[in-house]
Amino acid sequence: MSATRVLIVDDDALVRVGLSMVLGADENIEVVAEATDGAEAVELARRLRPDVVLMDVRMPRLDGIQATRRLAGLPEAAASGTQVGIRVLILTTFDHDEYVYEAMRAGASGFLLKTVRPRQLAAAVRDVAAGDALLAPDITRRLIEQFVHRPPPGSTVPPALGELTPRELDVPRLGARGLANAEIVAALVVGETTVRTHVTRILAKLGARDRVQAVVTAYESGLVQPGTG
């Protein structure tokens, strides 16, 4: 199995060195480059095409949210469908909910705080590269409560959501509670392959990049309400 190729983006040199050492210690991860801001990150990503961009939020010239939005629009990121391309994992000292929501809307596949343990960081990079969304349940609940606009009860469900089967609808409902694929498997009492098949079909029907985007759609459409489930 080839190593996961990572681009580290942070305006703090010491942070970049530390992250590079942590990830470089994992034999399944290769740090291909470092960038000091979002603009440099976009340029390096175009040239090097890493599997995962580990992105800070607050940076000069171009911040992490804007850079994520540009990376999501790269031809390389859109190649071969929404599930293939450059994935962004936001890593920041800031846990303000608006950053989480904006990162999700911009196309990030995950959000972690810099207090994460080294082993957890390496695992998160591998998970995001494999196509899993990564968002801590407590962060998910807070951002949903405060920053996701929901239509009033009885609003029409978007046509794309109407195409999902009842079982497929269960996946974004559970994902909205912060459950990972393995936990959804347990909740639905089905095999992991079945859940992954559901996720693939859901993303195709919704035109979503990954499961995070599907969850955003579920909340903004009113399919899922805070405190339910």
Protein Blocks (a to p, Z undefined) as FASTA:
>chain_A
ZZdddddddfbfklmmmmmmmmmmpmkbccfbdcfbfklmmmmmmmnopabdcddfbdgh
iafklmmmmmmmpmklmggijkbccddddddfbfcfklmmmmmmnopabdcdfkbcfklm
mmmmmmmmnopacddfklmmmmmmmmmccddehiacdfklmmpcfklmmmmmmmmnopaf
klmmmmnopafklmmmmmmmmmmmnopablmlmmmmmmmnomacghiZZ
